[in-house]
């Protein structure tokens, strides 16, 4: 572990194992607060454009569709060259 990562790891461990800052008995968020938080973190339209692409886990299917439409194939592979869908 590099020397720069040690303070970050120590800070993370302190945050995880000591609980929330400012008190021992945290207040549970109310329904209105949870609804507001949900609105803030919900994915918005156009935010994850990669999810709008028709991905084909089968190279054969992708090859047939690309050949029929005269388009190239983009292959995204996981660690070691394994297909992403097979993970």
N, C-alpha and C positions, 0 to 999 in steps of 0.2 A: 504494500500500500504506500503510495507516495505521501510525502510530508504534508502536502496541501490537502489531502483527503482526510487526514486524521482529525483535524478540527471539525470538518463537516460531519464525519461519522460520529464524533463525540456529541456534537450539537443535536444530531438526529436521535441518538440513543437517549440523551437527556430529555428531549421532547416526548419520546415514546414512553419512557419508563417513569417519568415524573407526573404525567397527566397534563391537563390544560393549565395555562398560566393564569394566575390571579385567584386561585382558590382551590380548596380540596373538594368542594361539593358543586360540580357544574350544574347549571340550570338546563333542563331539557328544552330544546326549541319548540315553540308552539306551532300549530298548524299553519298559521299565516307565514311564519318565518320559513318553514319547510317548503311551502308553495313558492315563495319568492326565490329560495335557493334553487328549487327545481327549474324554475323559469330561467335562471341565470346559467345553469350548466347544461340545459337541454341543447342538443345539436340543432343548429339553424339551417334553413335551406341554403344550399350552395357552400356550406362550410366544409363538408367532406366530399369533395367532387369525385374522389376515387371510388366512392361507393355507388356512383351513378353509372359506372362502366360495366358492361356485360363481361364479367370474368368467366373464363372457361377453365375448370380444373383439368380437363382432358386436353392434352396437346393435339390429339387427333381431331377433336371437335373444332378447336380453334383454327387448326390448319385448313380444315374443310371450309369453314366460314370465311377465313381470310382469302382463300383461293377463289371462292365464289364472288367475293366483293372486290378482289384485286387490291387488298390491303396488306400491310406487313403485320407480323406477329410480335408482340411485346411479351417476353417471358420474364416473370418475376420468380426467382428461386429462393428458397430458404437456406439455412445453414447446410453446407456440404453439398449443395446443388439439388436437394430434395424439393419437390414441388411444395408450394405454400399450402395448398389445400390438403396435402397428405399429412400435415403436421398434427 
